[in-house]
């Protein structure tokens, strides 16, 4: 075999919430829950995973309510368990938490301008800039891989975490990773090899 795969990870973004509908930044772990549409999304992607018939060695979830609910649906349908990893949490958004981008533009125009000038290293006080986010995600994924060599893993997490995973795998410039669209209830798969990683598919939603 030319390339020896270390691990295959399927990332699933949690189901839709009220904040998804309103396009709000949010880092609260206890709110919101997935809504009715989010439940349907996760049930569909979970049935798709089950019907593929592939062996799932481990499911991980971030500790947020919306991801735990999504992981529980997936685990129930696939008849397995899941483990919570705090380091899969969403980006800390600081003073922007709970705001839509239009509200941020109105309330914090100077901070937003600074972010656009340097999207890699600037984020408002109390938040996590893109470099910090990507470093955390890379360290967490590397740890998961080393604990699950040659296995198939599912990680239920947040859109920003999946964007960071893709950027790390493909060496996408940090200022551009937000352009990778990760809808709720979608699946993204990355194969990790000894010296590189390959994006197998991104943002798949079953019909």
C-alpha positions in Angstrom: 0.0 0.0 0.0 1.5 3.3 -1.1 0.0 5.5 1.7 -0.8 4.1 5.1 -3.9 5.7 6.6 -3.7 6.4 10.3 -7.4 7.3 10.9 -10.5 8.2 9.0 -12.7 10.9 10.7 -16.2 11.9 9.7 -17.1 15.2 11.2 -20.9 15.9 11.7 -22.1 19.4 12.5 -24.9 19.4 15.1 -28.5 19.9 14.1 -30.1 23.4 13.6 -30.9 25.6 16.6 -32.7 28.9 17.0 -29.3 30.6 16.7 -28.6 28.9 13.4 -31.8 30.3 12.0 -30.9 33.8 13.2 -27.2 33.5 12.2 -25.9 34.3 15.7 -22.5 33.7 17.1 -22.8 31.7 20.3 -20.5 29.9 22.6 -22.9 29.0 25.5 -22.5 25.2 26.3 -26.0 24.9 27.9 -28.1 26.8 25.3 -29.7 26.5 22.8 -31.0 23.0 22.2 -31.5 21.6 18.7 -34.9 22.5 17.3 -37.4 20.4 15.4 -35.6 20.9 12.1 -32.3 20.1 13.8 -33.7 16.8 15.0 -34.8 15.9 11.5 -31.4 16.8 10.1 -29.5 14.6 12.6 -31.9 11.7 12.2 -31.3 11.8 8.4 -27.5 11.9 8.6 -27.6 9.2 11.3 -29.7 6.9 9.1 -27.3 7.6 6.2 -24.3 6.6 8.4 -26.1 3.5 9.5 -27.2 2.5 6.0 -23.6 2.8 4.7 -22.9 -0.2 6.8 -19.4 0.9 7.8 -17.9 0.0 11.1 -17.8 2.9 13.6 -15.1 2.4 16.2 -15.8 5.5 18.2 -18.1 8.6 18.4 -16.9 11.8 20.1 -18.9 14.9 20.8 -18.2 18.4 22.1 -19.8 19.1 25.5 -22.4 21.6 24.3 -26.0 20.7 24.7 -26.7 20.9 20.9 -23.9 18.6 20.0 -24.6 16.1 22.9 -28.2 15.9 21.7 -27.1 15.3 18.2 -24.5 12.7 19.2 -27.2 10.9 21.3 -29.5 10.6 18.3 -26.6 9.3 16.2 -25.5 6.8 18.9 -29.1 5.6 19.4 -29.7 5.0 15.7 -26.2 3.4 15.2 -26.6 1.4 18.5 -23.3 2.6 20.0 -22.0 4.9 22.7 -20.3 8.3 22.5 -17.6 10.1 24.5 -17.6 13.9 25.3 -14.4 15.9 24.7 -14.4 19.4 26.0 -11.7 20.5 23.5 -14.2 20.0 20.7 -16.1 23.1 21.9 -17.1 25.9 19.7 -15.0 29.1 19.3 -15.1 31.4 22.3 -16.8 34.5 20.9 -16.3 37.0 23.8 -18.4 40.2 23.7 -19.8 39.1 20.3 -21.6 36.1 21.8 -25.3 36.1 21.1 -25.1 38.7 18.3 -25.7 38.4 14.6 -23.2 39.8 12.2 -25.5 42.7 11.4 -25.8 43.5 15.2 -22.0 43.2 15.5 -21.6 45.7 12.7 -24.0 48.1 14.4 -22.7 47.7 18.0 -18.9 47.0 17.4 -18.0 48.5 14.0 -14.4 49.3 15.1 -13.8 45.7 16.4 -15.3 44.3 13.2 -13.0 46.4 11.1 -10.0 45.2 13.1 -11.1 41.6 12.5 -11.4 42.2 8.8 -7.9 43.7 8.8 -6.4 40.7 10.5 -8.7 37.7 10.7 -6.0 35.3 11.7 -4.9 36.9 15.0 -7.6 39.4 16.0 -10.7 38.6 18.0 -12.4 40.7 20.7 -11.7 40.4 24.3 -12.8 37.1 25.9 -12.8 35.4 22.5 -10.6 33.0 20.6 -8.8 34.1 17.5 -8.4 31.9 14.5 -4.8 30.9 15.2 -5.8 29.8 18.7 -8.9 28.0 17.4 -6.9 26.1 14.8 -4.1 25.2 17.2 -6.6 23.8 19.7 -8.5 21.8 17.0 -5.2 20.4 15.6 -4.0 19.3 19.0 -7.3 17.7 19.8 -7.6 15.8 16.5 -4.0 14.6 16.7 -4.7 13.3 20.2 -7.9 11.5 18.9 -5.9 10.0 16.0 -3.1 8.7 18.2 -5.7 7.1 20.5 -7.6 5.5 17.6 -4.9 4.4 15.0 -6.3 2.7 11.9 -9.9 3.2 13.1 -13.0 5.0 11.8 -14.1 7.8 14.0 -17.1 10.2 14.1 -16.8 13.6 15.7 -20.0 15.6 16.4 -19.1 19.2 16.8 -19.5 22.8 15.5 -19.1 24.4 12.2 -16.0 26.5 13.2 -14.3 23.4 14.5 -14.9 21.5 11.2 -13.7 24.6 9.2 -10.5 24.6 11.3 -10.0 20.8 10.7 -10.3 21.3 7.0 -8.0 24.3 7.0 -5.4 22.4 9.0 -5.7 19.3 6.7 -5.4 21.2 3.5 -3.2 24.1 4.6 -5.9 26.7 3.7 -4.9 30.2 4.7 -6.5 31.0 8.1 -8.2 34.1 6.8 -10.1 32.0 4.2 -11.4 29.1 6.2 -14.7 30.8 7.0 -15.5 30.5 3.3 -15.9 26.8 3.7 -19.6 26.3 4.2 -20.6 23.7 6.8 -24.4 23.4 7.1 -26.1 21.9 10.2 -26.7 18.2 10.0 -23.9 17.7 7.4 -21.0 15.2 7.2 -17.4 16.0 6.2 -14.8 13.3 6.0 -11.0 13.6 6.3 -8.5 10.7 5.9 -5.4 11.2 7.9 -2.2 9.6 6.7 1.4 9.5 8.0 2.5 12.7 6.3 -0.6 14.4 5.0 -4.4 14.5 5.2 -7.0 14.2 2.4 -10.5 15.7 2.3 -12.7 12.9 1.0 -16.0 15.0 1.0 -17.4 18.1 2.7 -20.8 19.3 3.8 -22.7 16.2 2.6 -26.4 16.2 3.4 -28.5 13.2 2.5 -31.3 13.8 0.1 
